[in-house]
Amino acid sequence: MSLAHAHTASIARASSSSAPRAPRVSRLGARRRADAPTARATTSPDTDARDGAAGANIVILGGGFGGLYTALKLDALEWRAGAPRPTITIVDRADRFVFKPLLYELVNETLASWEVAPTFAELLAPTNVKFVKGDVVGFEPENARVARDGTPCSTDGGTCALRDGGTVPYDYLVLALGTSTSDGGVIGAKENAIALNTAEDAERMAKVLGDLERDGKSPRVAVIGGGLSGVELSAVIAERLAGKSAGGIVDMITPSGRVMAGAPPGQREAAMKVLDKANVNVVGGRVTRLDRVEAADDAGAPSVATKVTMNDANGEESKQMYDLVCWTVGQRAETPSDWPLSMTATRKVKTDATLRVNGHSRVYAVGDASSSAADLMDTNFDVLPSTAQVAFQQADYAAWNVWASINGRSALPFRYQHIGDMMVLGALDAAVALPVGDITIDGPAAAALRRVAYLYRMPTNEHRIKVAQRWLEDGVEDFARDPAAFLARLPNPFATFP
Ligand SMILES: Cc1cc2nc3c(=O)[nH]c(=O)nc-3n(C[C@H](O)[C@H](O)[C@H](O)COP(=O)(O)OP(=O)(O)OC[C@H]3O[C@@H](n4cnc5c(N)ncnc54)[C@H](O)[C@@H]3O)c2cc1C
C-alpha cells in the first residue's frame, strides 16, 4: 500500500469509527460540510480569493511559538466586512503553550507554572481562536498527487487525523509541530535522563532537586551538552544547589570539553565566567549509555542513582554516578517522516520564501520543523536557526500570507531579522548579546533586560498584564523585605567608570 493510500485508509477508518470523538472536532466536521468552499483546483493565490466569502477553515497544527502566534495574528487581522470570518483552530496534544526560553525559571522555581506555561483555554478565551486537544498523526489533502520530480502536491484543503480517531478538516493548513529532544540513540537516555522541552520536564527536574534538598543530600548532577541550553541549565542548577546548606556538584558533559561553540564571543565569555564562579565542572566526554542503579545510601536507606558511561577524546571509557541527569542535546523534528511533504534530511518541511510548503498551495509551515528558502537579513547566518525568534517572526508572515491567499492579495517573502541573543545564567544573572557589533551585557542589568524582552513577547495582552503585575508585586515584596539587598542588586550604569 502506498503511503498516500495508507493515510486515506487511516483517515477513513477514523471517520467511520464508532469511538466517541472530541465534540469540538465533530462540530468542525459538520461546519465544513455547510461552509467549505467547493473543491476545485487552484494554483495561484488570486484564484483562492472566493474562499473568503465561504469562511475558510484555517487549521494550525501545533500551538507553540510558530503556531500560536500565527493563530493570534490571523485572529487580529481585518477580514472583509460582511463576509463570514474564517474559523481558526489550533490543534495541540498539550493543554498548555510553553514559553520555552523561560523553562529554566521553572527549574529554579523563580517563576510559577502559569507564568511560563499558560493553558490554551486561558490564552484563547479573549479571542475567536478555537482549540482542539489532540495528537495529530496524519494529514491527507483531498486532491493529493505527486509531481514528476517526486514532490507531493495538492491544490485544495484536506483532513488531519488525530490519534484518538477524530478528524479535523481544513481549507488552509499551517504546520508548526516544532521539535523535541532526541536521545541520539544513547542506550538508557530516554529512561534515565530528563530532557528540557516541556513544562512537565522542567517541573520534574525541580521536583527531583527539591526531594534531594529536603533529604539534606549534597547531590551530584550531570548536564549532558555544552550548547546554550546546557550552559544555562548548569548555571541555574549550580546556583540553586549553592543556595542550599548541603550544596552539590554540577558536571557539564560535552564532547572534547567544547562549550557554546557557535555563540557570540562576549556571551561565551560571560557564561564561562559564571560557570567558573559556580564551580561547574566542564567534563570532556561523549556519553555512550545511562543505567539506573539501585543502592543504599550511607544510612542504609534505599536510593536510586544513574550511572553515566562516557568516552573521552582518546576513547578512554569512564563511569560516574549521578543523582540527576539532564539531557540538553539533539533535536528531532516532530513532523512524521511519512507525511506527504517534501522534507530535508532532518525532517524539516521545505517551504518557499512565502512559507508555503513546496507543492501544496494551501499548506504553510513555520518554526523549528520548517526549512524555508527565505532571505536571511543577517549575514552571520547560513540557515535559519531553530529559535523562538525565527518562529514568531515567521508567524506574522504566515498569517499575512494565508490572509492574502484568501483575499486575493500578494504574498510577502519572509525575511529574518536577528534581534540579539539572550541567555539566563542565574536568578539575577543573564548575558545579552546585542544584534549590533560584538557587544554583550551581563549581570542583573541583562537579567532585567531579558525579562522585559520576554514580557513584551508574551502571546496575549491579558497574559502579559497578569505576568507584569506579578513581577512588580515580587519586586515590591523583595524591596520591603530587605531594601539594602534589593538596591545592591540594581544595575550600576557607572560600574565600568574609574
Ligand atoms: C529549554 C529551551 C530554551 C530555549 N531558549 C530559547 C531562547 O532563549 N531564545 C530563542 O529564540 N529560542 C529558544 N528556544 C527555542 C525555541 O523555544 C523554539 O525554537 C521554538 O519553541 C520553536 O517554535 P515552534 O512553534 O516551531 O515549536 P514549539 O514551540 O516546540 O511548539 C510545537 C507545538 O506542537 C505541539 N505538537 C508537536 N507534535 C504534535 C502532534 N503530533 N500533535 C499535536 N501537537 C503536537 C507541541 O505540543 C507544541 O506545543 C529554547 C528551547 C528550549 C527547549
The ligand as a MOL file (V3000), in Angstrom:
LIG
                    3D

  0  0  0     0  0            999 V3000
M  V30 BEGIN CTAB
M  V30 COUNTS 53 58 0 0 0
M  V30 BEGIN ATOM
M  V30 1 C 14.9690 24.9700 27.1050 0
M  V30 2 C 14.8340 25.7930 25.8630 0
M  V30 3 C 15.2630 27.1030 25.8500 0
M  V30 4 C 15.1450 27.8810 24.7060 0
M  V30 5 N 15.5650 29.1880 24.7300 0
M  V30 6 C 15.4170 29.9600 23.6380 0
M  V30 7 C 15.8050 31.3330 23.6620 0
M  V30 8 O 16.3120 31.8270 24.6600 0
M  V30 9 N 15.5880 32.0770 22.5440 0
M  V30 10 C 15.0130 31.5440 21.4230 0
M  V30 11 O 14.8090 32.2810 20.4380 0
M  V30 12 N 14.6540 30.2440 21.3550 0
M  V30 13 C 14.8380 29.4400 22.4300 0
M  V30 14 N 14.4770 28.1170 22.3810 0
M  V30 15 C 13.9770 27.5530 21.1270 0
M  V30 16 C 12.5000 27.8730 20.9320 0
M  V30 17 O 11.7550 27.5920 22.0770 0
M  V30 18 C 11.9760 27.1000 19.7370 0
M  V30 19 O 12.7610 27.4420 18.6230 0
M  V30 20 C 10.5190 27.4500 19.4730 0
M  V30 21 O 9.7150 26.9990 20.5440 0
M  V30 22 C 10.0520 26.8360 18.1540 0
M  V30 23 O 8.7060 27.1070 17.9710 0
M  V30 24 P 7.7690 26.0520 17.2070 0
M  V30 25 O 6.4190 26.6610 17.1200 0
M  V30 26 O 8.4240 25.5950 15.9660 0
M  V30 27 O 7.7310 24.7670 18.1550 0
M  V30 28 P 7.2500 24.6150 19.6460 0
M  V30 29 O 7.2750 25.8940 20.3770 0
M  V30 30 O 8.0460 23.4730 20.1680 0
M  V30 31 O 5.7280 24.1620 19.5050 0
M  V30 32 C 5.3390 22.9600 18.9060 0
M  V30 33 C 3.9770 22.5780 19.4350 0
M  V30 34 O 3.4950 21.4700 18.6830 0
M  V30 35 C 2.8940 20.5370 19.5560 0
M  V30 36 N 2.9940 19.2250 18.9110 0
M  V30 37 C 4.1020 18.5870 18.4900 0
M  V30 38 N 3.7710 17.4370 17.8870 0
M  V30 39 C 2.4240 17.3430 17.9260 0
M  V30 40 C 1.4770 16.3970 17.4320 0
M  V30 41 N 1.8530 15.2990 16.7880 0
M  V30 42 N 0.1610 16.6360 17.6280 0
M  V30 43 C -0.2560 17.7540 18.2900 0
M  V30 44 N 0.5960 18.6860 18.7650 0
M  V30 45 C 1.9110 18.4900 18.5780 0
M  V30 46 C 3.6950 20.6480 20.8520 0
M  V30 47 O 2.9320 20.2100 21.9610 0
M  V30 48 C 3.9920 22.1510 20.9010 0
M  V30 49 O 3.0160 22.8610 21.6170 0
M  V30 50 C 14.5860 27.3250 23.5280 0
M  V30 51 C 14.1490 25.9860 23.5250 0
M  V30 52 C 14.2670 25.2240 24.6810 0
M  V30 53 C 13.7820 23.7940 24.6740 0
M  V30 END ATOM
M  V30 BEGIN BOND
M  V30 1 1 1 2
M  V30 2 1 2 3
M  V30 3 2 2 52
M  V30 4 2 3 4
M  V30 5 1 4 5
M  V30 6 1 4 50
M  V30 7 2 5 6
M  V30 8 1 6 7
M  V30 9 1 6 13
M  V30 10 2 7 8
M  V30 11 1 7 9
M  V30 12 1 9 10
M  V30 13 2 10 11
M  V30 14 1 10 12
M  V30 15 2 12 13
M  V30 16 1 13 14
M  V30 17 1 14 15
M  V30 18 1 14 50
M  V30 19 1 15 16
M  V30 20 1 16 17
M  V30 21 1 16 18
M  V30 22 1 18 19
M  V30 23 1 18 20
M  V30 24 1 20 21
M  V30 25 1 20 22
M  V30 26 1 22 23
M  V30 27 1 23 24
M  V30 28 2 24 25
M  V30 29 1 24 26
M  V30 30 1 24 27
M  V30 31 1 27 28
M  V30 32 2 28 29
M  V30 33 1 28 30
M  V30 34 1 28 31
M  V30 35 1 31 32
M  V30 36 1 32 33
M  V30 37 1 33 34
M  V30 38 1 33 48
M  V30 39 1 34 35
M  V30 40 1 35 36
M  V30 41 1 35 46
M  V30 42 1 36 37
M  V30 43 1 36 45
M  V30 44 2 37 38
M  V30 45 1 38 39
M  V30 46 1 39 40
M  V30 47 2 39 45
M  V30 48 1 40 41
M  V30 49 2 40 42
M  V30 50 1 42 43
M  V30 51 2 43 44
M  V30 52 1 44 45
M  V30 53 1 46 47
M  V30 54 1 46 48
M  V30 55 1 48 49
M  V30 56 2 50 51
M  V30 57 1 51 52
M  V30 58 1 52 53
M  V30 END BOND
M  V30 END CTAB
M  END
